[in-house]
């Protein structure tokens, strides 16, 4: 036992010497910035680990060699487990002596990140990222999305992009043909007429009254989308120079009255508000509902389910059932926040402006075609091949075993969500989904208050609670459980419990914002 301990101690000391030597080698100065022995700038990067072997698989060394050569950057990764990441981030923010240069944030700005930003912990990126010559990718960041990462007028984060036009309307193509609908709906009246026929005109041809127009469950995201069709806006709307919560608008009442009629007329199932959200999509897959209203990738998966389970078209049994992905109705659909996660560059880690520029250079270069392919698909001949048409065809390698595992945690996906030249060979549902994304983005309605809500103390304190008041009342009103007077009373309750102060704070920030 003593011998084993002595050997272990020697190995530990040796490892510490090697680590120290590496640190010493990397401490060469480049305008005050950290550089490796080979002269490459060194950046430290804290991000999420999902599998425990990120960039440590067979052939991972080839991936590291490729991105280091292409970006001319050496990255010292600090992998932190997904399950405890938020806790680790909070601890790291208090340890200025061991602060990474780049920190990954999950979802949207947290209270701890906002507090740290107000104390000057992060670089203001707005002074740098719009330099098109230095950062040809990052300079094309969407300024609407960046508002959600703005604190006290400073852009403190770079977002990890997601489709802005992800949400929209889709329906069963064969059901529409069966009931005599020959073109996609354009207005909410067209949608109502479709739902009515999907409910009462026997679209599946079984002679039974067992179908509904729209699939709904207790997840109320579809209602947010429907509201945009009526010009309601996305949570907040600008009116006469001020930002107003949408539930205070006349358009909101119009949208709710329309949905109340849809419910009263039986075009959605009576118990939708109690249906578990984990089953969302099942009614369309199993043939009891004919349209789906949420993210287009879920509509794609319904279509793929038809193919995988040999669900035949009711009008042409030689073909599979399919979904038509319309997207916007009345020229509107709901925009997403446009991101999921973000990067901040810390002043305690990136101590010099050159450190900052090295971090931005790396993140920008990772948005190039070659690096996106490397991070998303890996190595040609190892994890994918190129077919005769120039498309990427993935090999059957488990995700956990891929050599590039984890590298996509360094992708902003700005300005593109995927390679624009060498594309993954996708099925027809995926191709239609991507077309819908592009159309939706042109019609997507943003929340103009996103950045101000992130900076509002009262929103951090009571925002979720008072939002639930409005959501509950909306559901109850649509289902005919409360009257218009009771709906108005819920709106007043929202004001009394912090909503009035929220409106005040949001508009103070809005009017003080010189960048809008």
Secondary structure, 3 states (H helix, E strand, C coil): CHHHHHHHHHHHHHHHHHHHHHHHHCEEEECCEEECCCCCEEEEEEEEECCCCCCCCCCHHHHHHHHHHHHCEEEEEEEEEHHHHHHHHHHHHCCHHHCCCEEEECCCCCHHHHHHHHCCCECCHHHCCCCCCCCCCHHHCCHHHHHHHEECCEECCEEEECCCCCEEEEEEHHHHHHCCCCCCCCCHHHHHHHHHHHHHCCCCCCCCCCCEEECCCCCCHHHHHHHHHCCCCCCEEEECCEEEEHHHCHHHHHHHHHHHHHHHCCCCCCCHHHCCHHHCCHHHHCCCEEEEEEEHHHHHHHHHHHHHCCCECCCCCCCECCEEEEECECCEEECCCCEEEEEEEECCCCCCHHHHHHHHHHHHHCCCHHHHHHHHHCCECCCEEECCCCCEEECCCCHHHCCCCCHHHHCCCCCCCCCCCCCECCCHHHHHHHHHHHHHHHHEECCCCHHHHHCCHHHHHHHHHHHHHHHHHHHHHHCCCCCHHHHHHHHHHHHHHHHHHHHHHHHHHHHHCCCC
